[in-house]
Amino acid sequence: METVQPFLFSASSIAEDRTRELVELLASIGERDPNDEERGYIARMLVQACFPYRKIASNEFTRIANSFRMTMMAPSEIGLPFGVMPRLIFMWMTREALFKKDRRLELGRSLTEFMMQLNLPLTGGKNGTITRLRDQMKRMASSTLSVTYDNGRSWSLRHVGMIEEAELWWEEKEKLKKDEQPGLWNSTILLSESFFCEITNRPVPFDMRVVQLIRERTQSPLALDLFLWLNYRLKYLNRPTEIPWGKLQLQFGANYADTRQGRHEFKKEFLKQMDTVRWAFKRAAPSIQELTDGKGIRLIPGETSIPAVSLLP
């Protein structure tokens, strides 16, 4: 695994008009650093190992990133969080806890404004965002995390309950005043002490403008995970690093079977989403390369989407 292609993908893979437009928008974002309102944050542990992209039958889910292993568990009658929505909620939780320095978070105006920033207005109805938000909040509040580190010389374990208390009120549309949006007024959650410390201890910064574009144009949880992961890896990377497809699938291959067909489908989707996401790192785009032997990718030290001087609020 020594030779690499100078760029990760060929220009022909982004021939479709919609994809080309998204690439151009992502590249234009890199012309200006994000301001305070455009900076987001998320816990490192939620970048190192992600959770399901789609609904799964099991109430236990494990992801592995090198020596880091995270297992998420939930009561079977409720189920695990999945998809784009809980990822956005985790972003909001991290930012709120970091700025307010308080474990108790109010989900009313603050969460509504956060969703509006992502062009995701809170709407009622069977398929509205309120319904999906309610379902995913219940799943998140009911889930616990088990985190282990095993480097062959030492082993450690931590159990992390994310939400200690939750009181959620859902306004019905017919009971709202004229021109008032459905929301989560008077709803609160109390983060556990361990989860609060986890998400406020050196969180990963990112550009919210990129998250907004990815959510609107791709609706891909994998694309969001790749964007956040690159922000994390490029910040700490000090030498070229080769990552085989097997390790990438253990970390990002949620819902993909460990079979020849499953590995093929994962690689295809990974390349498709990375082909777009890398353009959010205009100054570092050539630093993300595919190995010519087809066994993995190479990351070369580059710049994240957030300048180092603005990592914390």
C-alpha positions, 0 to 999 in steps of 0.5 A: 500500500505505497502508491497513491492517486494524486486526487481521491476521485476523477472529475467524471464521478461528479458529472451530474448537475446537482452534484456539481452545484453542491461541489461548487457551493462547498468550495465557495464556503471555503473562501471565508472562515465561519463567524461565531454563529456559523461554528458548531461543535460535537463530542470527539467520541461521537466522531470516532464512532458513529451510530446507525444510518437506518432503523435496525431491529437490534437494541445494541449497536457497536462501532470500532475505530482502532483501539476505540470501541463504542457500544450503544444500547437501548430498551427493545421497545424504544429502539436506538437513534438513527439517521440524520436527526439525532446527529443534528441533535447531538451537535445542538447538545454539544454547542449548548452545553459548551456555551451555557456550561450547564447540564440542564438544557431547554429545548424550546427557542434554542433548539428551534433556532438551531433547526432554523439555522439548518433550514429545517423548520419544526413542522407538525403532522405524521411526517413532520420534523416534530414527529421525527424529533420526538421519536429520536429524542425518546430514543436518545434519552433511553440509550446508554453508551459503553466505551472501551479502549484496548491498545494491546497493553492496557484496557479501560471501560466507561459506561456513559448514560447520555441523558439523566432526566428528560421532560418533553412537551409537544405542542399540537398544531391546532392548539397553537396561536396564529403564526406560531410554530409547533415546538418544544416549549417548556421541554428540558433535558438533564445531561448526565455528569459523565456525558456533559464532561465528555461533550465539553472536553475539547469537542471537535469544531466544524463549519455549520454552513457545510452541515446545512448544505449536506443536510439539504442536498444529500440527506446522508448521515454518512456524508455528515459523519465523514465531514466531522471525521475529517475535521477531527483527523486533519486537526491532529494528523502530523504524518501521512496515514494509510487506512485500509477499507476494513477499518473504514467499514468497522468505523463507518459501515453501519448497516452494511453486511460484512460480506463481499457484496456488503463491502462492495456497497460500503466502498461505493457509498463511501467514495460517492459521499467523500467525493463531495464532502472533500470539497468542504476542505478546499485547501486540503482537498488534494490531501485525501487520496485513494490508494491505487491498489484499491486497498484503502485511502491515504490522509495527508496533513492539511487544514480543517474547515475551522481555523485553529485560532477559533476552536473554542467559544 
